[in-house]
């Protein structure tokens, strides 16, 4: 009790000095109500679960706050509107939702917000998150269960990091309605120049002659990072790239042990998208297993990227047993001998035992590198 009273006294003293920044990094520190009435505050970061009593009407007045970091439970969500309306200048918001056992509708409305970072921890229900932030520029979401909606399309959005498999193993057979809502949420992100998408590639727009309606184009998207669960998912990705005509940097991570779950021979498409032919300058492919389908995929990439400057390949064939080392060397040599449309493209292999490039192979060298990538 004395410790709490002492901390309250310290907080009150700090607030009376009209500080502009308060950060509490310890989970077990009590935060008094005076912190939420400190009108001079510009930055407030609290790495602990709040008591909902702090967020009740007439207890919050932060007219100059621009950056806010909070961890909230189910009870605090009910006061979300009061919290945000009390911070009219807010530009940077990070919220961690923890232990949500009941279903909630959460509206995040902030007219001046430029950066929004949302993390859902231990949710047991499909919550509904509504985002009303007309000038948002940067968006980050880590959540494997909620439904997300924009009130209006985020036309000023520049970067987006969307992780819809956060905190669990990939479930590529999700319910149709969940995928449909996620797809509807992703389509308005068409203004972004940098997109990191961790979910089934099927939620990303792609041309479908069987469906009516205009196709969504991501004309400004230059850097795209995503996750695939099989070589065959590349077919979906390649179709989707028709909607990204100006892409210059593509990074794909293959889901762990993808080749053990998908059998058969992958067949390359008959044609390539425009961005493949004339725009892509850098491609990174992670977590390959060194199988024949991987070589077919890489052959297709090198044949259809006319202006490619860099291809980075990360492969894990096994541990450092002699047989695995031999297989890795064989895969490396086969990769570097693949024909290339871009004669200036540099191909770099990052393996468990080998790190080498096409330039090294020209000199008859395969560089042993124990560094783990």
Secondary structure, 3 states (H helix, E strand, C coil): CHHHHHHHHHHHHHHHCCCCEEEECCCCCCCCHHHHHCCCCCEEEEEEECCHHHHCCCCCCCCCCCEEEEEECHHHHCCHHHHHHCCCCCCEEEEEEECCCCCCEEEEECCCCCEEEEEEECCCCCCEEEEECCCCCEEEEECCCCEEEECCCCCCCCEEEEECCCCCCCCCCCCHHHHHHHHHHHHHHHHCCEEEEECCHHHCCCCCCCCCCCCCCCCCCCEEEEEECCCCHHHHHHHHHHHCCCCCEEEEEECCCHHHHCCCCCCCCCCCCHHHHHCCCEEEEEEECCCHHHHHHHHHHHHCCCCCCEEEEEECCCCCCHHHHHHHHHHHHHHHCCCCCCCCCEEEEECCCEEEEHHHHHCCCCCECCCCC
